[in-house]
Amino acid sequence: MVKNKNYFERDEDGVRLPYLDAVSVSFMKTKSQEYLRFKMGKLDMISGLSEDDKDELITNSGNLRSEMQDDFHLQKLPWLNTEYLGILMDVRMESVKNSPLRNKLVRQAIGYGIDREEIIKYQKNSIGKPASKGFVPDGMPGFEAYKIEGFNFDFERAQQLLIEAGFPNGQGAPEITLVATVEFQGLCQYLQKAIGNLGLKVNIDIHTASSMTQRIALFDVNFYRKSWVADYPDAINYFQLFYSNNFYPENGSNYTHFNNPEYDLLYEAALYENNDATRYELYKEMQILIQEEVPVIPLFYAETFRVVNNKVNGLEGNSLNMLSLKRVKVEQN
């Protein structure tokens, strides 16, 4: 991208923006390739790291390691992105018919059996926040008005829910298969162990991104790791994932085929409600229904994570992970 020399904005000293003459964006097959080129000085910034590389650069407390600070600096910002486990709810599908996940008590048990604080600290190196306040991420406008008490780690409650579901200590429950891409294999292994502690057997099935998308579209899988990044900063963008008229793939992004008439009425009312306080009450009721029926199990609210060469100054971003490059300067060696 080349500088528009006729761009209208100027800085406080009257200098025309942007400062940079051009910006080059590189696309690589893996995060590890990106990180290697970054360390070699071939890239000035990278966004995100692979599970294999993060420990080399970031401590468990989410800080840049001291030996890296002479060369790089870290940027973290709230990001409207919820990482979650999706559960297919459509009992007409073969992948659902014999699954213990048909029982919402089992889904709830898994939700309470996961320690999100541990995920953030040890799997994410303190990048992100536990998704314990509902499906809509922290940082969304109005979040405080419609957040709920979501899934917190409560092993005893999880065990009791499995007893009520008819699977005490997981006994008699068929094996569950969790589908994900290779970059989330470490996270899935943690989840496999956490759910296994309840007595439920979990098999991990790793796919390429395109293969996983195809399998979800064909309803071949009923339990998968997924994320939703906001297209715009309003919670309705998340709630549309559970509206029955938005069934994926024909009509929208309701991947789970969640179908609840009460939810649909709340969603439709929220679409036409102009008063923020009233709309937020509708949002909260929808959050409560999602929490009760569990078409998704929220894991964590992501944060934007950028590692930047110290010669770069003035880089800014926002909660939609958009970069503002107007005031970026790069020191020349």
C-alpha positions as CSV (number, residue, x, y, z in Angstrom):
1,M,0.0,0.0,0.0
2,V,1.5,3.3,-1.1
3,K,1.1,6.7,0.5
4,N,-1.7,8.9,-0.8
5,K,0.3,12.2,-1.2
6,N,-3.0,14.1,-1.4
7,Y,-4.5,12.8,1.9
8,F,-6.1,15.7,3.7
9,E,-5.1,15.2,7.4
10,R,-2.1,16.8,8.9
11,D,-0.4,16.5,12.3
12,E,-0.2,19.2,15.0
13,D,2.9,20.7,13.2
14,G,1.1,20.9,9.9
15,V,3.0,17.8,8.4
16,R,0.8,15.9,6.0
17,L,-0.2,12.3,7.1
18,P,0.7,9.5,6.9
19,Y,4.4,9.6,7.7
20,L,5.2,6.3,6.0
21,D,5.8,6.2,2.2
22,A,4.4,2.6,2.0
23,V,3.3,-0.4,3.9
24,S,4.0,-4.0,3.0
25,V,1.8,-6.9,4.4
26,S,3.2,-10.4,4.2
27,F,1.1,-13.6,4.3
28,M,2.7,-16.9,5.4
29,K,1.5,-20.4,5.9
30,T,2.4,-20.7,9.6
31,K,2.9,-18.4,12.6
32,S,6.3,-20.0,13.2
33,Q,7.4,-18.8,9.8
34,E,6.2,-15.3,10.6
35,Y,8.1,-15.4,14.0
36,L,11.3,-16.6,12.4
37,R,11.3,-13.8,9.8
38,F,10.4,-11.3,12.5
39,K,13.4,-12.3,14.6
40,M,15.6,-12.0,11.5
41,G,14.4,-8.4,11.0
42,K,12.5,-9.1,7.9
43,L,9.2,-8.0,9.5
44,D,8.6,-5.0,11.7
45,M,5.5,-6.4,13.4
46,I,3.6,-9.7,13.9
47,S,0.2,-10.3,15.2
48,G,-0.2,-13.4,17.4
49,L,2.2,-16.3,18.0
50,S,2.0,-20.1,17.6
51,E,1.8,-22.3,20.7
52,D,5.4,-23.4,20.0
53,D,6.9,-19.9,20.0
54,K,4.9,-18.0,22.6
55,D,7.0,-19.3,25.6
56,E,10.2,-18.1,24.0
57,L,8.9,-14.5,23.9
58,I,6.2,-14.2,26.6
59,T,6.1,-15.1,30.3
60,N,3.1,-16.8,31.9
61,S,2.2,-13.4,33.4
62,G,1.8,-12.0,29.9
63,N,4.9,-9.8,29.8
64,L,7.7,-9.7,27.2
65,R,10.7,-11.6,28.4
66,S,13.4,-9.3,29.7
67,E,16.0,-10.5,27.2
68,M,13.7,-9.5,24.3
69,Q,12.9,-5.9,25.5
70,D,15.9,-4.3,23.9
71,D,14.6,-5.2,20.5
72,F,10.9,-5.5,20.8
73,H,7.8,-4.2,22.6
74,L,4.4,-5.8,23.2
75,Q,1.0,-4.3,22.5
76,K,-2.2,-5.8,24.1
77,L,-5.7,-4.5,23.7
78,P,-9.2,-5.9,24.4
79,W,-10.5,-7.7,21.3
80,L,-14.1,-8.4,20.5
81,N,-13.4,-12.1,20.0
82,T,-14.8,-15.0,21.9
83,E,-13.1,-18.4,21.7
84,Y,-15.6,-21.2,22.4
85,L,-16.6,-24.8,22.0
86,G,-19.5,-25.2,19.6
87,I,-22.0,-28.0,20.0
88,L,-24.4,-29.1,17.2
89,M,-27.9,-29.2,18.6
90,D,-29.8,-30.6,15.6
91,V,-31.0,-34.1,16.7
92,R,-31.8,-35.0,13.1
93,M,-28.1,-35.3,12.3
94,E,-26.3,-38.6,12.7
95,S,-23.4,-37.0,14.6
96,V,-25.8,-36.0,17.3
97,K,-28.1,-39.0,17.7
98,N,-25.9,-41.0,20.0
99,S,-23.9,-38.3,21.5
100,P,-24.0,-37.6,25.3
101,L,-23.9,-33.9,24.3
102,R,-27.6,-34.2,23.4
103,N,-28.2,-33.9,27.2
104,K,-27.9,-30.3,28.3
105,L,-26.8,-31.4,31.8
106,V,-23.7,-33.0,30.2
107,R,-23.0,-29.8,28.3
108,Q,-23.4,-27.8,31.5
109,A,-21.1,-30.2,33.3
110,I,-18.3,-29.7,30.8
111,G,-18.8,-25.9,31.1
112,Y,-18.2,-26.1,34.8
113,G,-15.4,-28.6,34.5
114,I,-13.0,-26.3,32.6
115,D,-10.7,-24.0,34.6
116,R,-10.5,-20.9,32.4
117,E,-8.0,-19.2,34.7
118,E,-5.5,-22.0,34.0
119,I,-6.2,-21.8,30.2
120,I,-5.3,-18.1,30.2
121,K,-2.2,-18.4,32.4
122,Y,-0.7,-21.6,30.9
123,Q,-2.1,-22.0,27.5
124,K,-2.4,-18.3,26.5
125,N,0.5,-16.8,28.6
126,S,-2.0,-14.4,30.2
127,I,-3.2,-13.0,26.8
128,G,-7.0,-12.7,27.1
129,K,-9.6,-13.0,29.8
130,P,-11.6,-16.0,31.1
131,A,-15.0,-16.1,29.4
132,S,-17.0,-16.4,32.6
133,K,-19.6,-13.6,32.0
134,G,-21.5,-15.0,29.1
135,F,-20.8,-15.4,25.3
136,V,-20.5,-11.7,24.5
137,P,-16.9,-10.6,25.1
138,D,-15.7,-8.1,27.7
139,G,-15.0,-4.8,25.9
140,M,-18.3,-4.7,24.0
141,P,-20.3,-1.5,24.5
142,G,-22.8,-2.0,27.3
143,F,-21.1,-5.2,28.6
144,E,-21.6,-4.4,32.2
145,A,-25.4,-4.1,31.7
146,Y,-25.9,-7.6,30.2
147,K,-23.0,-9.7,31.5
148,I,-24.1,-12.8,33.5
149,E,-22.6,-15.3,35.9
150,G,-21.5,-17.8,33.3
151,F,-19.3,-20.8,33.6
152,N,-16.7,-20.7,36.4
153,F,-14.7,-23.7,37.4
154,D,-16.8,-25.8,39.8
155,F,-15.7,-29.4,39.8
156,E,-18.2,-30.6,42.4
157,R,-21.1,-29.0,40.5
158,A,-19.9,-30.6,37.3
159,Q,-19.9,-34.0,38.9
160,Q,-23.4,-33.5,40.3
161,L,-24.7,-32.5,36.9
162,L,-23.3,-35.7,35.4
163,I,-25.0,-37.7,38.1
164,E,-28.3,-36.0,37.3
165,A,-27.7,-36.7,33.6
166,G,-27.4,-40.4,34.3
167,F,-23.6,-40.6,33.8
168,P,-22.0,-40.7,37.3
169,N,-18.3,-40.1,36.9
170,G,-18.9,-40.4,33.1
171,Q,-19.9,-44.0,33.4
172,G,-22.0,-45.2,30.4
173,A,-21.3,-42.0,28.3
174,P,-20.2,-42.6,24.7
175,E,-16.9,-41.1,23.7
176,I,-16.9,-37.5,22.6
177,T,-14.8,-36.2,19.6
178,L,-13.5,-32.7,19.7
179,V,-12.5,-31.2,16.3
180,A,-10.0,-28.5,15.9
181,T,-7.1,-27.2,13.7
182,V,-3.5,-28.0,14.5
183,E,-2.7,-24.5,16.0
184,F,-5.1,-25.3,18.8
185,Q,-3.9,-28.8,19.5
186,G,-2.3,-27.8,22.8
187,L,-5.5,-26.2,24.0
188,C,-7.5,-29.2,23.0
189,Q,-5.1,-31.5,24.9
190,Y,-5.7,-29.4,28.0
191,L,-9.5,-29.6,27.4
192,Q,-9.2,-33.4,26.9
193,K,-7.6,-33.8,30.3
194,A,-10.0,-31.4,32.0
195,I,-13.1,-33.1,30.6
196,G,-11.5,-36.5,31.2
197,N,-11.2,-35.6,34.9
198,L,-15.0,-35.8,35.0
199,G,-14.8,-39.3,33.6
200,L,-15.9,-38.4,30.1
201,K,-13.7,-39.8,27.3
202,V,-12.6,-37.2,24.7
203,N,-10.9,-38.0,21.4
204,I,-9.2,-35.1,19.6
205,D,-9.6,-34.9,15.8
206,I,-7.2,-32.5,14.1
207,H,-8.0,-31.0,10.7
208,T,-6.9,-28.3,8.3
209,A,-9.0,-25.2,8.5
210,S,-10.7,-25.9,5.2
211,S,-11.4,-29.5,6.1
212,M,-12.9,-28.5,9.5
213,T,-15.1,-25.9,7.9
214,Q,-16.4,-28.4,5.4
215,R,-17.1,-31.0,8.1
216,I,-19.0,-28.4,10.2
217,A,-21.0,-27.4,7.0
218,L,-21.9,-31.1,6.4
219,F,-22.8,-31.6,10.1
220,D,-20.3,-34.5,10.3
221,V,-19.1,-33.2,13.7
222,N,-21.0,-32.1,16.8
223,F,-18.2,-30.7,19.0
224,Y,-15.6,-28.3,17.8
225,R,-13.3,-25.4,18.8
226,K,-14.3,-22.1,17.1
227,S,-14.2,-18.4,17.6
228,W,-16.4,-15.4,16.7
229,V,-14.9,-12.0,16.0
230,A,-17.3,-9.1,16.0
231,D,-18.0,-7.5,12.6
232,Y,-19.2,-4.3,14.4
233,P,-19.2,-3.3,18.0
234,D,-22.7,-4.3,19.1
235,A,-23.7,-7.5,20.9
236,I,-26.4,-8.3,18.4
237,N,-23.6,-9.5,16.2
238,Y,-23.1,-12.4,18.6
239,F,-26.7,-13.1,19.3
240,Q,-27.5,-13.6,15.6
241,L,-25.5,-16.9,15.9
242,F,-28.4,-18.5,17.8
243,Y,-31.4,-17.2,15.8
244,S,-33.3,-20.1,14.2
245,N,-33.8,-18.3,10.9
246,N,-30.0,-18.0,10.6
247,F,-29.3,-21.7,10.2
248,Y,-25.9,-22.4,8.6
249,P,-25.1,-22.8,5.8
250,E,-28.2,-21.7,3.9
251,N,-29.4,-18.6,5.9
252,G,-26.6,-17.4,8.2
253,S,-24.1,-18.3,10.8
254,N,-26.1,-20.3,13.3
255,Y,-23.6,-23.2,13.1
256,T,-25.0,-25.0,16.2
257,H,-28.6,-25.1,14.8
258,F,-29.8,-23.8,18.1
259,N,-33.6,-23.4,17.9
260,N,-35.5,-21.8,20.8
261,P,-38.8,-19.9,20.2
262,E,-38.4,-17.8,23.4
263,Y,-34.9,-16.8,22.2
264,D,-36.2,-15.9,18.8
265,L,-38.8,-13.6,20.2
266,L,-36.2,-11.8,22.4
267,Y,-33.8,-11.5,19.4
268,E,-36.5,-10.0,17.1
269,A,-37.5,-7.5,19.9
270,A,-33.9,-6.5,20.3
271,L,-33.5,-5.8,16.6
272,Y,-36.1,-3.1,16.7
273,E,-35.5,-1.7,20.2
274,N,-33.9,1.8,20.1
275,N,-33.7,2.4,23.8
276,D,-30.3,1.1,25.0
277,A,-31.4,0.2,28.5
278,T,-34.3,-1.8,27.3
279,R,-32.3,-3.5,24.6
280,Y,-29.6,-4.4,27.1
281,E,-32.3,-6.1,29.2
282,L,-33.2,-8.2,26.2
283,Y,-29.5,-9.0,25.6
284,K,-29.2,-10.2,29.2
285,E,-32.2,-12.5,28.8
286,M,-30.7,-14.0,25.7
287,Q,-27.4,-14.5,27.5
288,I,-29.2,-16.4,30.3
289,L,-30.9,-18.7,27.8
290,I,-27.7,-19.5,26.0
291,Q,-26.1,-20.3,29.4
292,E,-29.0,-22.6,30.3
293,E,-29.2,-24.5,27.0
294,V,-25.5,-24.5,26.2
295,P,-25.2,-24.5,22.4
296,V,-21.7,-23.1,23.1
297,I,-19.2,-23.3,25.9
298,P,-17.3,-20.0,26.1
299,L,-13.6,-20.4,26.9
300,F,-11.9,-17.0,26.8
301,Y,-12.2,-13.5,25.5
302,A,-9.2,-12.8,23.3
303,E,-6.9,-9.8,23.3
304,T,-5.1,-8.4,20.3
305,F,-1.5,-9.3,20.7
306,R,1.2,-7.7,18.6
307,V,5.0,-7.8,18.9
308,V,6.6,-4.7,17.4
309,N,10.2,-3.9,16.6
310,N,11.4,-1.0,18.8
311,K,12.2,1.1,15.8
312,V,8.5,1.4,15.1
313,N,6.6,4.1,16.9
314,G,3.0,5.5,16.8
315,L,1.2,2.2,16.0
316,E,-2.4,2.1,17.3
317,G,-5.3,-0.3,17.2
318,N,-8.8,-0.8,18.5
319,S,-11.1,-3.6,19.8
320,L,-12.0,-4.7,16.3
321,N,-8.2,-5.4,15.7
322,M,-8.0,-2.7,13.1
323,L,-4.6,-0.9,12.7
324,S,-4.2,2.8,12.4
325,L,-1.0,3.6,10.5
326,K,-1.4,7.3,9.9
327,R,1.1,8.3,12.6
328,V,3.5,5.4,12.4
329,K,7.2,6.3,12.1
330,V,10.1,3.8,11.5
331,E,13.5,4.8,12.7
332,Q,16.2,4.2,10.1
333,N,19.4,2.4,11.0
